[in-house]
């Protein structure tokens, strides 16, 4: 009975949770490169769940059983929005119970306050369990997940137990007794100098004493109406706490003893429910918050026309990731928050992902601002979300867990004072190769762009060869067309079962290559397999910034530097 509610919506077994604590954590640099903080905030129905939700995403879970367990629960929350909303209504009550329970650790509380705390905690506990019972009765026949089935079964066993039912009936009665206590009758013995020497509590009364003038005889004889409050024979006197500490301590101790005797019939039940059952209920708060947040995130994306799906969990050893119509959730949520009423299905471009035996290392080329960074980030975010037990962006997905996600996104940063920017990039790449395995995902975005094209190409080839030998999954977004052109030779010369494949981002040709090269390339932002486009993207970039030859001549004419 002590573990009636020992159910988790995140961990099917206690051992799985213990094993996950030793798993790989994303580095803070990787978190920043992926923009993962944005996803964490979107999942929080209340910011008090920020820390546990962030931990779930940053601490990668590669246990296939755990991932399936969470995804099945997520599916119930997504497909049963009314159930999700009812669980959401329980969150404030669960949080209040958690806060109430934690206050018991505060020292210095008076005995009466401690007893009041026990009763209030138990009352909140009963309300929380009753609330979950209501949810279970309404949705039991519709859920499919093992996790919610376990939770509802545990709630059924608990509420059917005789001790819980007795507790439910007794709590209001004892709370009423405590709240209605208005006065205390004391017996005080005097010493030979007629000073108070000893005191004892004679009774606890629901009626307050009343300060009313009557004759001394009536007062001494106790003549009064039975319906009136108790009346004293003298005016009220303030209690000087500075001079009555010993008496106060004695009276409080006596009050505690009397109330303890009054609550003796449910004393053992109070101890059991407070010390054991309440933490088990409050531990569900953040987990329910995570499930509610994940369902609302899916609803948010689909409200603007962007599909998310429950991915199929594929064994880790298969090392695949297939997602149809994947999109970048960071880009999508940013646009949604700025323009909540505008559909995004024609604005946010979706692309497919295919990591399998045909290719596990993507060499991604394309123009600047053509979608390379967005795609690379989206691959990483989708993997992390999947392993947290979340729906992923796309219409269909089948994914194997990875044992680590490693990212290196080039950025305009202050060079390391000792090594320079190339040295800093090299150091980070060395860390990746010191930790990655064949079951890892490596994401490189314009890595090694800080040196000359010749040196970049030479270093990039070594990195790509190293990833092929390792056998990992990887996306390398780069401006180095020569690297993509050399894919077949590298595949033929270097051992390893992660084949390189060329991916192209963001350009649609209209007419001949000569025409396309002479004018601004049309960006589609869609990533797909294909040979690298050998037109010079430098001309596209030059036109974007107004420094093509024709644009320079136009500028001179406008300035009257040359004849029009």
N, C-alpha and C positions, 0 to 999 in steps of 0.2 A: 504493500500500500504506500510505502514511503516514496516510491518512484512512479506513481500513477501517471504523472504528467512529464516523465522523463522522455519527451519527444522533441526532436529538432526538425525544423523545416529546411535545414541546410546540410545536416550530417545524418546519414542513415544509421551509422554506428559510432560509438565513442572512439573506437580504434581508428576509424577513418579521420576523425578530427585530430587526433593525436599525430597521425602520420603527416597530415597536411601542414602541421606546424613546422615541419622540417623541410618543406618544399622551397622552391626558388621564388624569390621576391624580385619584382621589377625594380630596377634602379630608379632613383629620382630623375636622372637624366632621361631615361626611357619614358617615364611618366610624362615628363614635359614634352618630349618629342612627339608622343602620340596625342597630346592634348587630353589625357585621361581625366584630368580634374573636372572638365566640363561634363563628362559622362557621369561622374560621381555626383555632382550637384544636381543633375537632372533626375537621378534615381532617388534623391532624398525628398520624401514627402514632408519631412521636417529636418532641419539642419542638425538636430541632436543625433540623427543616425549617420552623420557624415563619417565619423571615424570607423565604425564597424563596416559600413559599405565600402569605404576606400580600402580597408584591409582585405575584403573579399576579392576585390579586383587586383590589388597589387600582389597579394600572396597567391601565386598561380596554383590552382588545383588541377592536377593531372590524373586524378583518380576517376576512371570512366564510370564507376558505379555512382560516385557522388554527383558527377555532372548529369547523368541521366536522372537521378533522384530529384535534383533541383529543377531540371528542365520540365519534368512531368508536373511538378508543383506549379511552375511558372505557367504552364499550359492551362491548368485549372483556373488560375487567377486571371489569365488573359481571356479565356473563353467564357468565364462567369463573372462579368464586371459587377453585377449586383453583389455577389459574394465578396469580391474584393472591396467594395464600398462598405459593406457591413464590418469586415475586419478592420477597415480604416477607422470606423467609428469607435472601435474598442481600443485603439492606440492611446488616446488621452487617458482613459481609465487605467490601462496597463502602466502608463508612465506615472500616473499619480500613485498607484500601488508601489511601484519601484521606489519613488522618492520617499513615500511613507515608510517603507521597509528599511531603507538606508538610514533614516533618522534614528533608528534604534542604537546606532553606534555612537551617537552624541552623548557625551558624559555629562553628569550633573543634573540630569532631568529628575524632577520630583517623582516620588513613587506614584502619586495619583496620575501624573501625566503619562507615566509608563503604562499604567493599566488602561488609560484612555487610548493610548497608541495601539495597544494590543487589540482592543475591540474595533477600532477604526480600520486597522490593517486587515483584520479578519473579514470585516464587512466589505471592504474593497475587493478582497480576494474572492469572496462568494459572488460578488457582482461580475467580476471578470470571468469566472468559470461559467456562471449562468449565461453570460453573453456569448461565450464560445459554444455553449450547449444550444443556444438559439440558432446560431449559424449552422451548426452541424445538423440540426433537425430539418432545416430548410433546404440544405444543399447536399445532403448525404447521398442521395440517389443520382446526383449529376457529376460528382467528382470522379476522376479516374486515377489520380496519383496515389502512390503508396504512402507518401508523407502525410497528406491530409487525411487519408483513411486511418492512419495510426493516431493522429491527433484526435480525430472525432471519436475513435474507439476508446482512447484514454479518458476523454471527457465523459463519455457515457459511463464508464466504470466508476469514475470518481463521483459523479452526481448520483449514481444509484447506491452508493455506499451509505450505510445507516449513520455512520458518524458525521458525514458531510451533511446529510439531511437534518440531523439533530443540531449541528452547528448553525445551519441556515435559519432554523427556527429560534434558536436561543440568542443569537447575536442581537437582534432588535430589542429583545426584552432586557438584556443586560445593559445595552447602550442607553435605553430609556431610564433604567434605574440610576445609572451614573449621571446622566444629564439632569435628572429631576432632583438630585440631592441639593437642598438649599440651605440646610442648617445642621449643626452638630450640638448635641447636649453633652456638656462636660460635668464631671464630678471632680471637685478640687478640694484637697485636704490642706488645712492651714497649720502652720507651726504655732508655737506658744506666743509668738509676736503677731499672730494673725496675718502672716504673710503666706502666699501660696507656696506650698512645699511639694505636693504631689498632685497629679491630675490623671484622670481617666476618661475615655469617651464612653458615655452611657448609651447614646443612640445617634443614628443618622436619620434626619427628617426631610420630608419633601416640602414642608412648609417653612417659610422664613420667619424669623422672630420679628416682632413688631414693636416699635418704640411708641408706646401709648401710655398716657398718664391715667392712673387709677388710684383709688385709695389704697393705703398701705395694707388695710385689713383684707380688701378684695385680692390684692396681689399675693399676700401671704397665704390666703385660703385657696388661691388658684381659681377664683370665680371668673369665668369668661365663657363666651359662646364657643361651642365645639367647632364651628365653621370658621372662626377667626384664626388668623395667624398667631403663633405663639408670641406672648407678650412678656417683656421683662419688667422687673421692679425698679429699674434704674435706666437712665438714658444710655444710649450706645456710647462706647468709649473706643477711640482708635487704638489699634495695636501698635505699640512701639517695637518694631522689629529689631532695633539695635539693642534692646534690653531684654528680649524674650527669645533669644536663639535656642536656649536649652529647652524651654517649654515647647517652642515650635517643633523642634526636632522630635520630641517625645510624641506630640500630637500627630505629626505626620506619620511616624512609625505606627502608631495605634490605628490610624486610618488605613494604612497599607495592610495591616494584619486583618482588620475587619473586612476590607474589600476582597482580600485574597480568600478568606473563608466563604464570602458570598459567591465568588466565582469558581469555587472548588469543583462543582459538577462538570465544568468544561475545561478545567485546568490542563489536563493532559492533551486534550484536543487542541487547545491554543498553542501549546509548545510544539506539537508535531506540525501543525499547519503553518505556523510562523517560521520555524527554523528550517523546515524541509520543503514544504509544498509551495510557499510563496516565491522563493527564488526560482523554482522550476517554471512557474507561470510568468514571472517578470522576464526571464531569459528569452521568452518567446517574442517580446516586444520588438526588438531590433530585427529579428528574423521576419516577423509579419510586416514590419515597415519596409524591409527589402523587397518582399514579394509584392506588396501593394505598389511600391515605387516602380518595379520592373513592369508591372501591368500598365500603369499609367504612362510610362515611357513609350511602350508599344502603341498605346491609344493615341498619344501625341503625334507620333510619326505617321500613323495611318490616317489621322485627321487631316493631314496635309498631302495625302496621296502617296506616301512612301511606305512600301510593304516591309514588314519584318516577319521572320519565320522561326519556328522551332527547329534547330539543326539536328540532324541525325548524328549520334555519337559513334565514331568509327574507332576501332582499336588503335592505340598509339603506334604499334609496329607497322601499320599500313602507311603512315606518314602522308596523309592526303588532306587537302582542303579544297572543296568544291562549293562555290557559292554563285548562284545565279542572281544577276542584277544587284550586286553589292553597291552600297553607297557609303559615304563618309558621314557618320552620325554627328561628328563635331560641326562640320559645315552645315548639316541639315538643321540641327538644333539652334545654331546661331541665327540662321535665316528665319526659322519658325518663331523665335522669340522676338525678332525685329518686325516680322510681318506675319502675325498669327492667322490672318484671314486669307492669305494667298496660298493656293495650292502649289506644291513644289515638285510634283511628278514630272513636269516639263522643264523644270529649272535645275534640279539636282540630277546630274547624269549618273546613271548606274552602269557598272561594268561587271564582267564575270571574273571569277578566280578559278584556276584549275591547277592545283599542285597535285601531281600524280606521276606515274611512270613516264609519261610523255614529257614531263618537264617539272623540275622543282626549284630551279633557280631562274628567276626572271631578270633579264637585262632590259630595263625599261628606258626607252629613249623618247624624245619628243621636244617640242619647243618650250621655252620658259613660259610659265603660267598656263601650261597646256594640260595639267591634271596629274603630273607625275607624283608630286608630293601628296596630293589628296588621295590618290590610289594607294600609295605606299602606307600612308597612315591608316587608311580604312582597312587594309589587310590586317595590320597589327591590332586595331581596335576590335575587329570582328573576332579574332582569335582570343583576345583577353575576355571579351564579353561571353563567348561560348564557354570558356573554362570557369567563369563565375556562375554559370547556370542561367544565362540570360538569352533571350531571343537575339538573333543577329540580323543586321540589315540585309535584306534580300528576299527573294521569293522562294528559294529552296536552297538547302545547305547540307553538306555532309562533311564533318571535320574530325580529324584526329587530334588529341591533345598534344601539346608540346611541353617539353620540360623547362623551357625558358624562352623569353622573348628579348632579343638584344637589338637595340636601335642606335644608329648614328646618323643624325640629321645635321648636315652642314649649316652653319649659321655665321652671320657676320659678328664675330666676337673679338674681343681684345686678345691678341696672341699671348700665349704663355710666355712669361718674361725670360724663362730659361730655354725653352724648346722652340718657340715660334708656333704659328698656327699648324703647320704641317707636322711638327713634333707632337702637338697635342692630339691631332687626329690620329697619328700613328699609335700613340699611347692608348687611346680608347679602342682602336681596332685590335691592338695586342691583347687587351683585357677581354674582348669578345672571343677571340680565338683561344684564350686560356680557359674559358668556361663553357663555350657552346659544345653541343654534341650533335649526333645525327638526328636527334629528335627535337632540335631547337629550331626557332624561327629567327632569322637575321634580316633586319631592315636597314638598308643603307640609302641615304638620300643625298646625292651630289657629294659623296665622300671623295676626298682627295682633290677637290676643286681649287685648293689653295696653292697649287704648284703649277708648273708649265704643263701644256697638253702632252708633251712627249713623256715627261716623268709621270704624270697622272695615268697615262695609258699603261706604262710599264708596271706601276704599282697596282693598278686596278686588275690587270690580268693575273698577277700573283694572288690577289685576294680572291678573285673568282675561282681560280684553280684550287685554292685552299678550301673554299666552301664546297666545291665538287668532290674533293677527296673526303671531306668530312661527311657529306651526305645529308646536309641540312636542307631546310626550306629557306628560300631567301628572295627578297626583292632588292635589286640594285638599280635605283633611278639615277641616270647619269646623262651628261651631255656628250659623252665619248662615243660617237657613232662607230669609230673603228673597233671598239670593244664588242659591240653588237655584231659587226660584220665578221668578227673572228670566232663566233660561237661554234660553228661546225668544226673548226680546227681544234679548238679546246676540247670539245666533246670527244673527238677522236683520239687526242693525245693523252688526256688525263684520265686516270682511273676514277671510279666512283659511280654510284648509282643515282645521283642527283643530276639529271641532264639540264643543260642550259637551254633556255628558250628566249627568243626575242619577242618583246612586247613593245607596242608603239602607242603613244598617248597623243591624242588631241589634234590631229591634222587631217583635213579632208581635202583631196585634190579636186580642183575644178579645171579640166583641160589638161594640157601637157605639163610636164615637169618644168619646162622652161618658163611657161606662163606663171606657174605657181611660185617658182623661185623669184620671179621678178616682182611679185606682189605679195601682200600680206597673206600668210597662210591662214585658212579658216580653222579656228579652234573648235573641236567638238567635245573635248574633255573626256572622251570615251577611250578606254584602254582595251586593246585587243591584240591577240597574237599576230605577228607579221614581221617581215624584214624591216630593218631601219630605213627611214626615209632619208635619202642622201642629199636632199636639197640643203642649201645652207640656211640654217635657222638664224644665222647672224643677220641676214637681210631682213628677216621678219622682225627681229629684235630692234634693228636700226630703224625700221619704219614705225614701230610702236613708239619709239622715243623721238621721232622726227629728225633723224640724222641720215636717212638715205640720201643718195646724191641728188635725186629730183627734189627732195624736201629741202635740202640745203640751198639749192639754186632758188627755190621759191622764197626762202627766207631772205636771201640776198636781194631779190627783186623787191620784196616788200619793204626792205630797209633802204632801197634806192642805192645799194652798193654797186649794182650792175644794171644795165639797161633792161627794161621789161621786154 
